[in-house]
């Protein structure tokens, strides 16, 4: 003969409520732990990304013939400037990374369009000009260096600006 125990509905509901309270408490404890470790996490990210060398290097290029200058000398100066700005952009990519915005459209399991945009934004200070040289007959190459201490400072400032809430403007 099989014996069946009657379980009251109220005791089942009470047990489920206790489980819900335990799960909620676990979520709260884990989220509080994450908030207190945010600074430690940011430090770990910075340290893991910084190279073991003393400096990071970035190279930029500028083509002479496509510059809209009044004379060949003016085109060369504009090309040097373009190569320097390209080198700064490459430094910012190394310090801050790149923001990519992508869009893909698929219809009937066939890619209809696939596009992306890239953006780099940041501040770089303390970069040193290593060299400006010609590459071939129509291109300038500029190399910049940035000390890892400055890279660390820039990343800390960036992480602090992105993790703190923006203050409302009055």
Secondary structure as the mmCIF struct_conf table of DSSP 4:
data_model
#
loop_
_struct_conf.conf_type_id
_struct_conf.id
_struct_conf.beg_label_comp_id
_struct_conf.beg_label_asym_id
_struct_conf.beg_label_seq_id
_struct_conf.end_label_comp_id
_struct_conf.end_label_asym_id
_struct_conf.end_label_seq_id
HELX_RH_AL_P HELX_RH_AL_P1 UNK A 9 UNK A 36
TURN_TY1_P TURN_TY1_P1 UNK A 37 UNK A 37
HELX_RH_AL_P HELX_RH_AL_P2 UNK A 38 UNK A 49
BEND BEND1 UNK A 50 UNK A 50
BEND BEND2 UNK A 52 UNK A 54
STRN STRN1 UNK A 55 UNK A 63
BEND BEND3 UNK A 64 UNK A 64
TURN_TY1_P TURN_TY1_P2 UNK A 65 UNK A 66
BEND BEND4 UNK A 67 UNK A 67
BEND BEND5 UNK A 70 UNK A 71
HELX_RH_AL_P HELX_RH_AL_P3 UNK A 72 UNK A 96
STRN STRN2 UNK A 99 UNK A 107
TURN_TY1_P TURN_TY1_P3 UNK A 108 UNK A 109
STRN STRN3 UNK A 110 UNK A 119
BEND BEND6 UNK A 126 UNK A 126
STRN STRN4 UNK A 128 UNK A 135
TURN_TY1_P TURN_TY1_P4 UNK A 136 UNK A 138
STRN STRN5 UNK A 139 UNK A 147
HELX_RH_AL_P HELX_RH_AL_P4 UNK A 148 UNK A 163
BEND BEND7 UNK A 164 UNK A 164
HELX_LH_PP_P HELX_LH_PP_P1 UNK A 165 UNK A 169
#
